[in-house]
Amino acid sequence: MLTCALMGQAVGTGAALCLERQATPRVICEKHIEQLQQQLLKDGSYLAGLPSNDPRDLARQASVTASSEGISGDQKMAAANVIDGYARAENEKPSAWLPDKKTKGPHYVELSWSQPLKFNAVHVVFQTTALAPKRFAVEVWQDNGWKQVVDVSKNRHRRHVLGLEQQTAARLRIVLDEPKGICEVRVYNEEQRVVDIARRAEGNMRLPDVTPQLPWDSR
């Protein structure tokens, strides 16, 4: 079913690109396949072995540091892994940042730019659903202090696309209470329409699960 879902996502995204480019599927395949692939990666799809190189992703321009860096097996879980282009372990590399579990929290990974940038959307991808933190926050550096712009509690998802009010800052960080890993961070300055969609999707995603009422449950 997961394979079918990925195929459906690819077909739907390809159809949207056909409309945007006023092109046939053959032309998309021949001339715009990279754009299609990069949009799929941005939307959370998995294309084996293919890294993200979205030029609109402001995180790719950032320097990355962290409160600490842990070790998994014999590999360093470096802060820079959150912008290495992979949203999950790939080619036997963890492609994730993990704080040192021996250090006291809060734990954070920080992105910084040489000058303030405008942005209104942040993508955060954890290692797995089971390994995701129960709570995390997004903070920006403004007026000589950290300002919280998103606080996600009772988290039960691996991937989040967070629509923000327009921010202008040269520093951003993801803060965790628990020493959990982050595979990917993306930062965008999107059209307001895209931000509104992200907010609705995030709100729907966080609604409580409702078990369907089955006929035999009432017996």
FITIKOL-473203 format. One record per residue (C-alpha): x, y, z; residue in one letter. Coordinates in Angstrom, 2 decimals. Each point is the difference from the previous one (the first is absolute). Layout:
# FITIKOL-473203
PT        xx        yy        zz   residuo
PT         X         Y         Z         A
...
# end
This chain:
# FITIKOL-473203
PT        xx        yy        zz   residuo
PT      0.00      0.00      0.00         M
PT      2.89      2.38      0.70         L
PT      1.35     -0.61     -3.50         T
PT     -3.44      0.69     -1.48         C
PT     -0.26      3.20      2.03         A
PT      3.38      1.21     -1.27         L
PT     -1.02     -0.77     -3.58         M
PT     -3.22      1.95      0.47         G
PT      1.89      2.96      1.44         Q
PT      2.40     -0.03     -2.96         A
PT     -2.84     -0.15     -2.53         V
PT     -1.93      2.80      1.70         G
PT      3.07      2.23      0.29         T
PT      0.91     -0.73     -3.61         G
PT     -3.51      0.94     -1.15         A
PT      0.22      3.31      1.89         A
PT      3.36      0.68     -1.63         L
PT     -1.52     -0.74     -3.43         C
PT     -2.59      2.73      0.65         L
PT      2.60      2.42      1.33         E
PT      2.30     -0.52     -2.97         R
PT     -2.81     -0.48     -2.54         Q
PT      1.84     -3.13     -1.06         A
PT     -0.72     -3.66     -0.66         T
PT      1.24     -2.74      2.34         P
PT      2.64     -0.91     -2.61         R
PT      1.37      3.56      0.01         V
PT      0.07      0.02      3.81         I
PT      1.99     -3.24     -0.07         C
PT      2.42      1.27     -2.63         E
PT      0.52      3.59      1.16         K
PT     -1.29      0.50      3.53         H
PT      0.60     -3.28      1.81         I
PT      2.36      1.61      2.53         E
PT     -2.64      2.56      0.97         Q
PT     -2.51     -2.82      0.53         L
PT      2.47     -2.00      2.08         Q
PT      0.93      2.97      2.17         Q
PT     -3.65      0.89      0.62         Q
PT     -0.68     -3.59      1.08         L
PT      2.93      0.12      2.42         L
PT     -1.21      3.34      1.37         K
PT     -3.45     -1.53      0.58         D
PT      1.48     -2.88      2.00         G
PT      0.24     -2.72     -2.63         S
PT      2.95     -2.38     -0.06         Y
PT      2.06     -0.43     -3.18         L
PT      2.74     -2.52      0.76         A
PT      3.49      1.48     -0.18         G
PT     -1.15      3.41     -1.25         L
PT      0.96      3.00      2.17         P
PT     -1.91      3.25      0.25         S
PT      1.60      3.00     -1.70         N
PT     -2.93      2.43      0.05         D
PT      1.49      3.48     -0.63         P
PT     -2.97      1.61      1.79         R
PT      0.85     -1.78      3.24         D
PT      1.66      2.69      2.13         L
PT      1.37     -2.63      2.39         A
PT      2.51     -1.02     -2.66         R
PT      1.64      3.44      0.33         Q
PT      0.31     -0.25      3.79         A
PT      2.80     -0.93      2.35         S
PT     -1.17     -2.70      2.42         V
PT      1.03     -0.48      3.62         T
PT     -1.55     -1.84      2.95         A
PT     -0.09     -0.15      3.76         S
PT      1.95     -3.26     -0.27         S
PT      0.64     -2.82     -2.47         E
PT     -0.41     -3.65      0.89         G
PT      1.34     -3.27     -1.34         I
PT     -2.01     -2.88     -1.46         S
PT      2.05     -3.16     -0.39         G
PT      3.27      1.32     -1.41         D
PT     -1.50      3.00     -1.80         Q
PT     -0.19      3.59      1.18         K
PT     -3.55      1.38     -0.16         M
PT      1.10      3.45     -1.14         A
PT     -2.16      3.10     -0.05         A
PT      0.78      0.56     -3.70         A
PT     -1.83     -3.23     -0.83         N
PT     -3.34      1.87      0.16         V
PT      0.86      1.76     -3.27         I
PT      1.87     -2.81     -1.79         D
PT     -2.90     -0.55     -2.41         G
PT     -1.33     -3.24      1.51         Y
PT     -3.06     -0.31      2.22         A
PT      0.83     -3.50      1.26         R
PT      2.92     -2.40      0.33         A
PT      1.56     -0.61     -3.41         E
PT      2.93     -2.13     -1.22         N
PT      0.78     -1.15      3.56         E
PT      0.30      3.62      1.15         K
PT     -2.38      1.26      2.71         P
PT     -0.59      3.39     -1.67         S
PT     -1.27      1.34      3.31         A
PT      1.07      2.19      2.88         W
PT     -0.23     -1.52      3.45         L
PT      0.96      1.84      3.19         P
PT      2.32     -1.63      2.50         D
PT     -2.31     -1.91      2.33         K
PT      2.35      0.64      2.91         K
PT     -0.53      3.77     -0.19         T
PT     -2.82      1.78      1.78         K
PT     -2.80      1.51     -2.07         G
PT     -1.47      1.94     -1.53         P
PT      1.65     -1.18     -3.21         H
PT      0.02      2.00     -3.23         Y
PT      1.30      0.18     -3.53         V
PT      0.55      3.53     -1.30         E
PT      0.10      1.47     -3.51         L
PT      1.68      3.36     -0.50         S
PT      0.44      2.28     -3.02         W
PT      2.43      2.85     -0.67         S
PT     -2.91      2.45     -0.08         Q
PT     -3.70     -0.05      0.97         P
PT     -2.30     -1.80     -2.43         L
PT     -3.77     -0.02     -0.39         K
PT     -1.76     -3.35      0.44         F
PT     -3.43     -1.33      0.93         N
PT      0.24     -3.80     -0.18         A
PT      2.19     -2.57      1.75         V
PT      0.12     -3.73     -0.78         H
PT      1.21     -2.32      2.77         V
PT      0.50     -3.74     -0.55         V
PT      0.89     -2.37      2.83         F
PT      1.59     -3.44     -0.35         Q
PT     -3.18     -2.07      0.42         T
PT     -3.41      0.46      1.57         T
PT      1.05     -2.11      2.97         A
PT      3.20      2.05      0.47         L
PT     -1.67      3.41     -0.35         A
PT     -0.12      2.25      3.10         P
PT     -3.28      0.56      1.81         K
PT      0.61      3.73     -0.09         R
PT      2.16      2.38     -2.01         F
PT      0.11      3.72     -0.76         A
PT      1.26      2.33     -2.73         V
PT      1.72      3.17      1.17         E
PT      1.48      3.01     -1.84         V
PT      2.60      2.49      1.21         W
PT     -1.55      3.47      0.21         Q
PT      0.70      3.07      2.16         D
PT      3.02     -1.70      1.59         N
PT     -1.97     -3.00      1.21         G
PT     -1.70     -3.22     -1.05         W
PT     -3.67      0.34     -0.94         K
PT     -2.18     -3.11     -0.22         Q
PT     -2.11     -0.05     -3.17         V
PT     -1.29     -3.61      0.10         V
PT     -0.57     -2.40      2.88         D
PT     -1.09     -3.53     -0.89         V
PT     -1.12     -2.17      2.91         S
PT     -1.37     -3.55      0.16         K
PT      1.83     -0.70     -3.23         N
PT     -0.60     -3.37     -1.67         R
PT      1.33      0.65     -3.50         H
PT      3.35     -0.25     -1.74         R
PT     -0.38      2.91     -2.42         R
PT     -1.35      3.52      0.49         H
PT     -0.49      2.89     -2.44         V
PT     -0.52      3.06      2.19         L
PT     -1.54      3.17     -1.39         G
PT      1.16      3.10      1.90         L
PT     -0.74      3.67      0.15         E
PT      2.56      1.81     -2.18         Q
PT      3.35      0.02      1.82         Q
PT      3.21      1.91     -0.66         T
PT      2.98     -1.46      1.82         A
PT      3.59     -1.15     -0.46         A
PT     -0.30     -2.91      2.46         R
PT     -2.55     -2.78      0.49         L
PT      0.03     -3.08      2.18         R
PT     -2.02     -3.13      0.69         I
PT     -0.16     -0.66      3.75         V
PT     -0.69     -3.42      1.55         L
PT     -0.58     -1.00      3.60         D
PT      1.13     -3.57     -0.77         E
PT      3.24     -1.11     -1.69         P
PT     -1.67     -1.02     -3.26         K
PT      1.34      0.09     -3.55         G
PT     -0.90      2.30     -2.90         I
PT      0.58     -1.15     -3.57         C
PT     -0.92      3.12     -1.93         E
PT     -0.77      3.69      0.46         V
PT     -1.23      2.16     -2.88         R
PT     -0.79      3.72      0.06         V
PT     -2.06      1.85     -2.61         Y
PT     -1.54      3.36     -0.78         N
PT     -3.22     -1.20     -1.63         E
PT     -3.05      1.60     -1.55         E
PT     -2.68      0.60      2.61         Q
PT     -2.20     -2.60     -1.71         R
PT      2.62     -2.70      0.67         V
PT      0.35      1.09      3.64         V
PT     -3.78     -0.18      0.49         D
PT     -0.07     -3.52     -1.46         I
PT      2.83     -1.06      2.32         A
PT     -1.84      1.32      3.03         R
PT     -3.22     -1.82     -0.91         R
PT      1.89     -3.23     -0.68         A
PT      1.92      0.21      3.28         E
PT     -3.21      0.69      1.90         G
PT     -1.76     -2.97     -1.60         N
PT      3.00     -2.25      0.59         M
PT     -0.06      0.76      3.71         R
PT     -3.70     -0.79      0.49         L
PT     -0.57     -3.03      2.24         P
PT     -0.46     -3.35     -1.69         D
PT     -3.61     -1.18      0.01         V
PT     -0.62     -3.72     -0.02         T
PT     -2.78     -0.92     -2.45         P
PT     -3.21     -1.33      1.52         Q
PT     -0.31     -3.61     -1.09         L
PT     -3.30     -1.90      0.15         P
PT      1.29     -2.64      2.41         W
PT      1.34      2.61      2.46         D
PT     -3.53      0.66      1.30         S
PT     -0.67     -3.63      0.90         R
# end
